[in-house]
Structures are given as structure tokens and as C-alpha cells.
Amino acid sequence: MAVYGIDLGTTYSCIARLDEVGRPTVLRNLEGEDTTPSVVYFESADSVVVGQSAKDATVLDPDHVVQLIKRDMGESVPRDFHGRSYTPEEISARILRKLADDAQITGGEPVRDVVITVPAYFGLAERDATRKAGEIAGLRVLDVVAEPIAAALDYGALDGGEDRPDRALLVYDLGGGTFDTTVLTLRGRDLSVLCTDGAKELGGSDIDDRVVLHLVERFRQRFPDAGDPLSDPQSETQLRKDAEEAKKALSFRERYTVRVMHQGLVEPVELTRSLLTDLSRDLLDRTLDITRRTLDLAAERGVTRFDDVLLVGGATKMPAVAEALRSEFGFAPRLHNPDLAVARGAALYARDRAARLVADGELPADQVPQLPDGLTHRPYEITTVASRGYGIKVTDPDTERMYVTHLVHANDVLPASVTDDFHTLRAGQRRVLIEVMEQAGAVESEEVEHNTVVAHGTLRIPPDKPARWPFQCVFTLDTSGLLTVVATERETGEQIEISVQIGGLTQEAVDEARVAMTRQRIS
């Protein structure tokens, strides 16, 4: 039985599997396209539309259409439609279900076992939400894997495999709604992530927003008394659709005209490639700043030159992206299957992950795709890093200032296990509240407000102990980004293992959501 790789993207999604000779192949949807818009239209309580038809519905019924839901993964921000509330996991599950159903029809067999990709900088909550979205969709999620790793795997599959010389890669991934940049080394089948950085809300849709604002400004200059087109949902939706089409067209054309329509009035607005670059200049500069941070850390770890700079993600088709990287860093970047590389690489990763699970007895042997006689495959050995820093909240006994001390740091090699000693504050203290914190910002900070509580537990202390009585915490982060925290009081051996409560859906809620989805028609 085949295993599948899914690129669950902010604006477009894609599914792939390995063909009969082990090459990654994208499965087209029922509309005949390689990618499916990550758009969900709640047409009625019983009918949900996903993909291009849902995107088309944004013009006529925008109040029942959801876009960019990936940006809400890991957050508690439900949406209400037709008398029912839907979490981001449930909405994303409908995108996954559409991909799986279409792949079953075009590929000829049921889709069950999958690997789903996530941005490299996704934390515990976002990864957990992605996994649960797959479970709600009725899929068995073998793993979630960082998008740059998947892109690098696809690159490795195309460029000579194990006989190729050692290489250092920079993956610049600018998608529809997210951005990350990652440095990797590729030595035969050994893939190591040196460092990564990114931003959750930075992508092609933000460039679209800049185009929309420019179009509105030009319209209001021409018709100052006509009102704001953005105040009308249908006008706004059409503007956003036109802005995206203009951005794509200007990747291969120098000029493009948009007809801005509102309240029966029309204003043709000509856009140029250079204007689009000017409108998005600060956004591209942000990607360069993040890239610079990544390069600096890579240099500290011994990598100062790159054999290839890979452009991944639909927004990298903009010529301004390659031009900015050439101008700022002297790179000669190349587009690498910008729309499909992540799904293709995820399919390769899925085969290797399935093989390991079979070896561990967690999957039956027939779950690993079989190659024809005479062909062999050695799994990739992947070393990755922490996407964010993790620690606990502590209090300075002299000033009573609360701050966060990080035990695991962003870009620490995984698996990581770190032990540190801590102390109670007061004499006679019987309990210690241990709050596990996750780095929230792009740069690690000890300020409490720059971190997020992801778990907590209470450790008991023996009676009549003086202030600064010691206890120990062990943080363990595995290669899948799953965190375990063990706190131990040394005298008695009292110990707690803190379950990382993400704050998302419980398993019971996941099961209920899966059943509820089966009652809807998804097309």
C-alpha cells in the first residue's frame, strides 16, 4: 500500500506518492491541477466545497469562505457557519480530505498513511494541530516534517543521490502565507539541518494585500465620493482575486492592468513589475533579515558557502526575490519545483518513515512501498534542529522579577536532553509550580511576555525545608519536536513528568470532529 506526502499550504496544497520505480509523483485533483487552493466554502450545514470552486465562491458569498487557515493553526480561533463552530484543525481537515479523496480517484487506491509538512519554525501547538487535522480527516499521520527538509529531499532525489559530492544548501521558502529559510548539509543519504528561522505571517498573500491597497488608493483618487471598495465584501474579494492574478502575471510580464469596480464605477489601473517590487519592498527586506540571521548562525557552525540556493514556494516565482538574494548576498538562486517540491519530498520522507515504523513493529510490513526487483533503497538519515527555545519561568529571589530561563534553544540539534538545577523561593515551601515556556518571538528572550506557556505541573517539596531547596528539571525534545519535561525533588525522589498540554483539541474532541465530518458532503 502506498504512503503519501501532503504539503498542507497556506494558499495551495498538494499531495504526492512514489511511483512504481520509487520516484515522487504529484497526484492531480479532479480539476486536473497539481495544486488545490487551500480554501473552504461552507455552502450549507451538510455541504462543504474545497479548492478552486470554494475560491470562486469568495466573490458571491465571502462570509462563508475561509482562507489562510494555516496561519491560525495552534490557536483557539473557531469560525461559525450555519449554526456550528469549526476549529482551525477541523477546517484544515476538510482540505486534507479533499486531497485524499481526489488522490484516491486519480491514483486508484485509498489514501490512509500520510506525512504532512509544516513550516520549519512551527512550534508544539502548530505541529499538534496539524497532526490532529489529519486525524480528523480520517488519515493516519505517520509524522509531520519541516517543509525545507522535504524540499531538500526532493532536491537530493533529482541530483544524483548517494554518488553526489557533499553539499551545503540554503532553502529559501516563501509560500502564500509563511516564510522560512534553512541551511542544510547533504552527504549522500545523510541530511542535516544546521539552522532555521522564519515568520508565521509573511508570504505571497501579504504581497497581495499591498497590491489591493494600491488599487484602492488609485480608485479613490479617481472617485473620491464613491466610498471605500474594502467596505463591501464582494468588492474586496474581487480585488484580492485580481491582485493575486496580477502578481502572478507580473512574474513573466512587465505590465498588467486591473479594472477596479465598485458601485458601478470602473477605474483601470496599470501595474508594472517594478511597481510590484516597490510595493513589496519591506516584505522582501524582512525575508532578507531573517535569511541574514540564518546565515550568521550557519557561519558560526562552519558553513559559509553554498552549493545551491533553492527557491521554494509559489511567491519565489517573483523575479524580485531572486534579484534581492543576488544583490544582498551574491547568491545565484534557482527555482526548485516551487509549487511541488515540498509534497514530492514529503512522499520520499513518508516511505522512509513507514520503513522505520515497520521495523519498530508499529506498522504492518505491507505499509512500506515495494520497489521492483533489482531496485534498492537506503533510507535518508535526517538530523534536524529545534525550531524554538523551551524553558521554565523562574523568579529572582532578590528582586522577585519573573523571567524565563531556556534549557533547549532554537537550532539546538535534536534529539536534545538538557538537565538544570533550580531552587525553591521560601522556607517551608511545599509545592513548586513548574510552567514550561515556549519561545514566541523570532529571537529568544527571557522576558515572560515574549514566551508562551505550553505546559505546567506541580512538584511536591518535603516539609520544613529551607529556602533555595534544590530540585532538578530535565527537558527532552525528540526529532519530531515532541517535548517531555521531568522534574525531580532529590531527597525523596518525588518526580513528575509533565504532559505538554498544547491547548488544542482533546482526543475525544478529535474523534467527535471526525465523526461529524463524515456527515458532510465534501467536494
ZAMARGU-4260 file (C-alpha; in steps of 0.2 Angstrom, whole numbers, plus 5000, padded with zeros to 4 digits):
<rodrens>
0) 5000/5000/5000 | 5006/5017/4996 | 5011/5031/5008 | 5008/5049/5004 | 5016/5066/5007
5) 5005/5081/5009 | 5010/5099/5008 | 4996/5107/5018 | 5000/5125/5012 | 4993/5142/5017
10) 4986/5146/5000 | 4988/5130/4990 | 4990/5112/4995 | 4997/5096/4986 | 4998/5078/4988
15) 5011/5065/4981 | 5017/5047/4982 | 5031/5037/4975 | 5028/5029/4958 | 5032/5011/4953
20) 5051/5014/4952 | 5052/5025/4968 | 5051/5042/4960 | 5040/5055/4969 | 5024/5059/4959
25) 5011/5073/4962 | 4993/5067/4960 | 4982/5079/4952 | 4965/5084/4959 | 4948/5081/4950
30) 4950/5098/4941 | 4966/5092/4933 | 4978/5103/4943 | 4993/5098/4953 | 4989/5110/4967
35) 4972/5114/4976 | 4968/5131/4983 | 4968/5129/5002 | 4951/5137/5003 | 4935/5130/5011
40) 4917/5136/5007 | 4904/5131/5020 | 4890/5131/5007 | 4877/5123/5019 | 4877/5113/5035
45) 4878/5097/5025 | 4889/5103/5011 | 4907/5109/5011 | 4917/5114/4995 | 4936/5114/4994
50) 4948/5121/4981 | 4945/5132/4966 | 4926/5131/4967 | 4927/5137/4985 | 4939/5151/4980
55) 4927/5156/4966 | 4913/5157/4979 | 4923/5171/4988 | 4916/5184/4976 | 4897/5180/4979
60) 4897/5173/4997 | 4913/5178/5006 | 4905/5177/5023 | 4905/5158/5022 | 4923/5156/5014
65) 4939/5153/5024 | 4956/5156/5018 | 4973/5156/5025 | 4968/5145/5039 | 4986/5138/5041
70) 4990/5155/5050 | 4978/5150/5064 | 4984/5133/5067 | 4988/5131/5085 | 4977/5145/5090
75) 4959/5144/5098 | 4950/5154/5085 | 4935/5145/5079 | 4924/5151/5065 | 4905/5149/5065
80) 4895/5143/5049 | 4877/5138/5048 | 4874/5136/5067 | 4891/5126/5070 | 4908/5131/5076
85) 4923/5125/5067 | 4941/5125/5074 | 4956/5128/5063 | 4960/5109/5064 | 4943/5105/5058
90) 4944/5117/5043 | 4961/5111/5038 | 4954/5093/5039 | 4942/5097/5025 | 4957/5102/5014
95) 4966/5086/5018 | 4950/5076/5015 | 4948/5084/4998 | 4966/5080/4993 | 4964/5062/4999
100) 4948/5059/4990 | 4954/5066/4974 | 4971/5056/4975 | 4961/5040/4978 | 4951/5043/4962
105) 4966/5048/4951 | 4978/5036/4959 | 4967/5021/4961 | 4969/5016/4979 | 4963/5023/4996
110) 4974/5036/5005 | 4977/5032/5023 | 4995/5034/5029 | 5002/5051/5026 | 5016/5063/5031
115) 5011/5081/5032 | 5023/5096/5031 | 5024/5111/5042 | 5035/5127/5041 | 5051/5124/5050
120) 5048/5136/5063 | 5031/5129/5069 | 5031/5126/5087 | 5022/5112/5098 | 5005/5119/5096
125) 5005/5121/5077 | 5013/5104/5075 | 5000/5096/5086 | 4986/5105/5077 | 4992/5099/5060
130) 4993/5081/5066 | 4975/5082/5073 | 4969/5089/5057 | 4975/5074/5048 | 4967/5063/5061
135) 4950/5072/5059 | 4951/5069/5041 | 4952/5050/5044 | 4971/5049/5040 | 4985/5040/5049
140) 4998/5053/5051 | 5015/5045/5052 | 5024/5061/5055 | 5024/5079/5052 | 5040/5085/5044
145) 5048/5103/5041 | 5045/5110/5023 | 5063/5114/5020 | 5068/5096/5024 | 5055/5089/5012
150) 5061/5101/4998 | 5079/5096/5001 | 5074/5078/5000 | 5066/5081/4983 | 5082/5090/4978
155) 5093/5075/4983 | 5082/5064/4973 | 5084/5074/4957 | 5103/5077/4959 | 5112/5061/4958
160) 5109/5053/4975 | 5122/5045/4985 | 5136/5047/4972 | 5135/5066/4973 | 5148/5076/4982
165) 5144/5083/4999 | 5134/5099/4998 | 5128/5114/5008 | 5111/5120/5004 | 5101/5136/5008
170) 5082/5133/5006 | 5073/5150/5004 | 5054/5145/5006 | 5042/5160/5003 | 5024/5152/5001
175) 5007/5160/5001 | 5007/5164/5019 | 5023/5159/5028 | 5042/5161/5026 | 5057/5151/5032
180) 5075/5150/5027 | 5085/5134/5032 | 5103/5129/5030 | 5106/5110/5027 | 5120/5099/5023
185) 5118/5084/5011 | 5131/5070/5012 | 5125/5055/5002 | 5109/5050/5011 | 5113/5060/5026
190) 5103/5076/5028 | 5107/5088/5042 | 5098/5104/5047 | 5111/5116/5053 | 5099/5130/5057
195) 5082/5138/5053 | 5072/5154/5055 | 5056/5160/5049 | 5040/5170/5051 | 5022/5164/5053
200) 5013/5179/5044 | 5024/5183/5029 | 5021/5177/5012 | 5013/5180/4995 | 4996/5184/5002
205) 5004/5199/5011 | 5011/5205/4994 | 4993/5203/4988 | 4987/5215/5002 | 4999/5228/4996
210) 4993/5227/4978 | 4975/5228/4985 | 4979/5244/4994 | 4987/5252/4979 | 4972/5248/4968
215) 4960/5255/4981 | 4970/5271/4983 | 4970/5274/4964 | 4951/5271/4963 | 4948/5283/4977
220) 4959/5296/4969 | 4948/5294/4953 | 4931/5293/4963 | 4933/5302/4980 | 4915/5301/4984
225) 4912/5283/4979 | 4916/5276/4996 | 4929/5263/5000 | 4929/5247/4990 | 4936/5237/5005
230) 4920/5241/5015 | 4910/5230/5003 | 4914/5211/5005 | 4911/5207/4986 | 4921/5222/4980
235) 4935/5217/4992 | 4935/5199/4987 | 4936/5203/4969 | 4950/5215/4972 | 4960/5201/4981
240) 4957/5189/4967 | 4963/5202/4954 | 4978/5206/4965 | 4984/5188/4965 | 4982/5186/4947
245) 4991/5202/4944 | 5006/5197/4955 | 5007/5180/4945 | 5006/5189/4928 | 5020/5201/4933
250) 5031/5186/4936 | 5033/5184/4917 | 5026/5201/4910 | 5031/5219/4913 | 5014/5226/4914
255) 4996/5221/4919 | 4980/5231/4920 | 4967/5228/4933 | 4949/5235/4931 | 4944/5241/4949
260) 4925/5240/4950 | 4914/5247/4964 | 4896/5254/4965 | 4895/5253/4946 | 4911/5263/4943
265) 4927/5257/4935 | 4945/5263/4935 | 4958/5254/4925 | 4974/5253/4935 | 4990/5248/4926
270) 5003/5239/4937 | 5021/5236/4932 | 5034/5223/4938 | 5045/5237/4946 | 5029/5245/4955
275) 5026/5227/4962 | 5043/5227/4968 | 5042/5244/4976 | 5025/5239/4985 | 5033/5223/4992
280) 5050/5230/4996 | 5048/5230/5015 | 5041/5212/5015 | 5056/5206/5005 | 5068/5215/5016
285) 5060/5206/5031 | 5064/5189/5022 | 5082/5195/5019 | 5084/5200/5038 | 5078/5183/5043
290) 5090/5175/5030 | 5104/5185/5036 | 5101/5179/5054 | 5101/5161/5047 | 5117/5164/5038
295) 5126/5171/5053 | 5122/5156/5063 | 5127/5144/5049 | 5144/5153/5048 | 5146/5150/5067
300) 5143/5132/5064 | 5156/5131/5050 | 5146/5134/5034 | 5150/5149/5024 | 5147/5145/5006
305) 5133/5136/4997 | 5132/5124/4983 | 5114/5128/4979 | 5102/5141/4985 | 5084/5133/4982
310) 5069/5144/4980 | 5053/5135/4986 | 5036/5141/4987 | 5025/5150/4975 | 5029/5168/4979
315) 5048/5164/4974 | 5042/5165/4956 | 5043/5184/4958 | 5059/5189/4949 | 5062/5202/4963
320) 5065/5188/4975 | 5080/5181/4965 | 5086/5198/4962 | 5086/5203/4980 | 5096/5187/4985
325) 5108/5191/4971 | 5110/5209/4976 | 5111/5206/4995 | 5121/5190/4997 | 5129/5187/4979
330) 5119/5171/4978 | 5114/5163/4961 | 5097/5155/4967 | 5087/5143/4957 | 5069/5139/4957
335) 5066/5121/4963 | 5049/5115/4959 | 5042/5129/4969 | 5024/5123/4970 | 5028/5104/4971
340) 5045/5101/4979 | 5038/5100/4997 | 5024/5087/4993 | 5036/5077/4982 | 5049/5077/4996
345) 5036/5073/5009 | 5032/5057/4999 | 5050/5052/5000 | 5051/5055/5019 | 5034/5045/5021
350) 5042/5030/5013 | 5057/5031/5025 | 5046/5035/5040 | 5035/5020/5036 | 5050/5008/5035
355) 5056/5014/5052 | 5039/5011/5059 | 5038/4994/5052 | 5055/4990/5059 | 5049/4996/5076
360) 5033/4985/5074 | 5021/4999/5074 | 5015/4996/5056 | 5012/4980/5046 | 5026/4976/5034
365) 5014/4979/5019 | 5014/4998/5023 | 5031/5001/5015 | 5030/5004/4996 | 5039/4990/4987
370) 5051/4993/4973 | 5053/4982/4958 | 5066/4968/4958 | 5083/4974/4956 | 5080/4991/4964
375) 5085/4995/4981 | 5083/5010/4993 | 5093/5016/5008 | 5083/5027/5019 | 5088/5045/5022
380) 5096/5048/5039 | 5090/5065/5044 | 5097/5076/5058 | 5086/5091/5062 | 5086/5106/5075
385) 5074/5113/5087 | 5063/5126/5079 | 5061/5136/5095 | 5068/5138/5113 | 5060/5130/5128
390) 5062/5133/5147 | 5053/5137/5163 | 5048/5153/5171 | 5058/5157/5187 | 5058/5171/5200
395) 5073/5181/5205 | 5074/5179/5225 | 5081/5196/5227 | 5071/5207/5216 | 5055/5195/5213
400) 5057/5198/5195 | 5050/5184/5184 | 5059/5179/5169 | 5062/5163/5158 | 5077/5153/5158
405) 5079/5142/5142 | 5086/5124/5143 | 5083/5120/5125 | 5087/5134/5112 | 5081/5137/5095
410) 5093/5127/5082 | 5099/5115/5095 | 5102/5098/5087 | 5089/5085/5090 | 5086/5074/5100
415) 5091/5086/5114 | 5091/5082/5133 | 5096/5096/5145 | 5097/5095/5164 | 5097/5110/5175
420) 5095/5113/5194 | 5083/5125/5202 | 5078/5131/5219 | 5063/5135/5230 | 5060/5153/5235
425) 5054/5152/5253 | 5057/5142/5268 | 5044/5129/5271 | 5038/5130/5253 | 5028/5113/5250
430) 5025/5115/5231 | 5033/5122/5216 | 5023/5127/5201 | 5033/5122/5185 | 5027/5132/5170
435) 5035/5126/5154 | 5038/5140/5141 | 5040/5141/5123 | 5049/5155/5114 | 5036/5165/5105
440) 5046/5178/5095 | 5058/5176/5081 | 5073/5179/5094 | 5075/5170/5110 | 5071/5182/5125
445) 5070/5179/5144 | 5055/5191/5145 | 5040/5182/5151 | 5029/5191/5138 | 5040/5185/5124
450) 5036/5167/5128 | 5020/5156/5129 | 5015/5144/5142 | 5013/5126/5134 | 5013/5115/5150
455) 5013/5116/5169 | 5014/5104/5183 | 5016/5105/5202 | 5031/5096/5211 | 5029/5092/5230
460) 5043/5098/5242 | 5046/5089/5259 | 5041/5099/5274 | 5052/5110/5284 | 5065/5114/5271
465) 5074/5130/5270 | 5073/5142/5256 | 5083/5138/5240 | 5079/5119/5242 | 5085/5111/5226
470) 5076/5101/5213 | 5080/5096/5195 | 5072/5098/5178 | 5076/5088/5163 | 5070/5094/5146
475) 5070/5081/5132 | 5065/5086/5114 | 5064/5072/5101 | 5067/5073/5082 | 5048/5075/5079
480) 5048/5091/5090 | 5039/5082/5105 | 5044/5089/5122 | 5045/5079/5138 | 5049/5088/5155
485) 5053/5078/5171 | 5055/5087/5187 | 5063/5078/5202 | 5065/5083/5221 | 5081/5075/5225
490) 5079/5070/5244 | 5063/5060/5242 | 5064/5056/5223 | 5047/5063/5221 | 5045/5065/5202
495) 5033/5072/5190 | 5033/5070/5171 | 5024/5085/5164 | 5012/5081/5149 | 5014/5096/5137
500) 4996/5102/5136 | 4995/5111/5120 | 4978/5119/5122 | 4971/5112/5107 | 4958/5098/5104
505) 4957/5084/5116 | 4957/5066/5108 | 4939/5065/5112 | 4936/5081/5103 | 4946/5074/5088
510) 4935/5059/5087 | 4919/5068/5088 | 4925/5080/5074 | 4930/5065/5063 | 4913/5058/5065
515) 4904/5075/5062 | 4914/5077/5046 | 4908/5061/5039 | 4890/5068/5039 | 4895/5081/5027
520) 4897/5081/5008 | 4915/5087/5004 | 4918/5091/4986
</rodrens>
